Amino acid sequence: MELTHTRILVDKYAECFLSRVNINKIDTMLIQKFMNNDKETIWKDGITLMITGTKVELRPVSLEDYKRTYEWNNDEETAKLGVGSELFRLSHVPLEKIVDDYEKVKKIDKREEGVFSIYTRGENPKHIGTINYRELNIVTRRCTVGIGIGVKEYWDNGYGSDAMKALIHYLFQTMNLNRIQLETWSGNIRAIRSYEKNGFVVEGRLRNDVYIDGKYYDTIVMGLLKEEYQS
């Protein structure tokens, strides 16, 4: 098997950078994982990294995927749940701006942040959302994550929880991080319950930090440590 068919978009660089492991050792480990048909992380044609869960797959973002977020960002209910009082930053964003932003996504250093499209698994996979990690700190080995399910028919059916679970496993087991954190707002009960399902606990509350539809809400800070994680 040629190494060109098992090129690493994240693992080779992030693992070496974070854990200072010899690159040749990582090559050997990943080749073995590929030969064993590991279903957690799959490389295709040397360029595609796919992280799989039970219901979803996390794929690299394509231009068509990114254009699809244009519709979600301009749906008030969807955008409001995702960003709270930051809604004004997403609503009525022109499609040209979305395309420009995609060019920046392609240049992201995976050692610092990563963006994935959430696809359903099965014979006819469907793009239903996005998920990301960012603000990665190599000293404290922590990052911030975010997720949004843009297709409403997939709300409340476990797809978001499964996507987050797959990303958590990847960040702890492959990227060797020690802490994952996120923020949401107190009115987004669906999201809070989903995060708690994956082991996140409320660590802090910023009172009256979010303003939506004429009412103040709290920002909820949640965190998960590797030692608390159950794979």
Secondary structure, DSSP 4 states (H G I P E B T S, - for coil): --GGGG--SSHHHHHHHHH---HHHHHHHHHHHHHTT-SSEEEETTTEEEEE-SSEEEEEPPHHHHHHHHHHHT-HHHHHHHHGGGGGGTTT--HHHHHHHHHHHHT--TTT-EEEEEEE-SSS--EEEEEEEEEEETTTTEEEEEEEE--GGGTTTTHHHHHHHHHHHIIIIIS--SEEEEEEETT-HHHHHHHHHTT-EEEEEEEEEEEETTEEEEEEEEEEEGGG---
